[in-house]
Amino acid sequence: MSEVLCRHCRFWCELPVGDPMESGPYKVTGIGTGLCRRYPPVGLRPLKPKLEDTADVAGAAGWPITWNFDWCGEFVPDLDRR
């Protein structure tokens, strides 16, 4: 059996290398990172406490970003990635 790591989980989706993605106050470039899609996307908090135009954040949601070597108690092996 493979290691119980995000990169071996059926719910983990690796981000493309070099494809920048905004995630809160930092950018992710896809080097060893991916999205945990075990549960539906969760709402994201705006960086500014009060925005004049709340439409900018209305419906903003995303999956948690994890490293490929992270792990959790929800692991289900991806049999295609053996």
C-alpha positions in Angstrom: 0.0 0.0 0.0 1.2 3.5 -0.7 1.9 6.1 1.9 -1.1 7.9 3.4 -0.3 11.3 1.8 -2.3 13.9 -0.1 -0.6 13.0 -3.4 -1.9 9.4 -3.1 -5.5 10.4 -2.1 -8.4 10.2 -4.6 -9.7 13.6 -3.4 -6.4 15.5 -4.1 -6.0 17.4 -7.3 -2.5 18.6 -8.1 -2.1 22.2 -9.3 -0.3 22.8 -12.6 3.4 23.9 -12.2 3.9 27.6 -12.9 0.2 28.3 -13.0 -0.2 31.1 -10.3 -3.3 30.9 -8.2 -4.4 33.5 -5.7 -5.1 32.1 -2.3 -5.6 34.6 0.4 -2.5 36.8 1.0 -0.1 34.6 -1.0 0.3 33.1 -4.5 0.6 29.3 -5.2 2.7 28.3 -8.2 1.7 24.6 -8.3 5.1 23.2 -7.1 4.0 20.3 -4.9 0.7 21.8 -4.1 -2.9 20.8 -4.8 -6.5 21.2 -3.9 -8.2 18.9 -1.4 -11.6 18.2 -2.8 -12.9 16.0 -0.1 -15.7 18.4 0.8 -17.4 21.2 -1.2 -15.5 24.6 -1.5 -15.7 26.7 1.6 -16.4 30.5 1.8 -13.3 32.8 1.6 -13.0 35.8 3.9 -12.1 39.1 2.2 -8.6 40.5 3.0 -10.1 43.9 3.8 -12.5 44.1 6.7 -15.1 46.2 4.8 -15.4 46.5 1.1 -17.5 49.2 -0.6 -18.5 46.8 -3.4 -19.4 43.5 -1.7 -20.0 41.9 -5.1 -16.2 41.4 -5.3 -16.5 38.7 -2.6 -20.0 37.5 -3.1 -19.9 33.8 -3.8 -16.1 33.6 -3.4 -15.2 30.0 -2.3 -12.4 27.6 -2.7 -10.9 24.2 -1.7 -8.1 24.0 0.8 -4.6 24.1 -0.7 -2.3 21.5 0.6 1.2 20.2 0.0 1.6 16.8 -1.6 3.2 15.4 1.6 0.3 16.6 3.9 -2.2 14.1 5.2 -5.5 13.9 7.1 -7.9 11.4 8.6 -10.1 11.5 5.5 -7.6 9.7 3.2 -9.0 7.4 0.6 -6.3 5.8 -1.7 -6.4 6.8 -5.4 -5.9 3.4 -7.1 -5.0 5.1 -10.4 -2.0 6.8 -8.8 -0.2 3.8 -7.5 
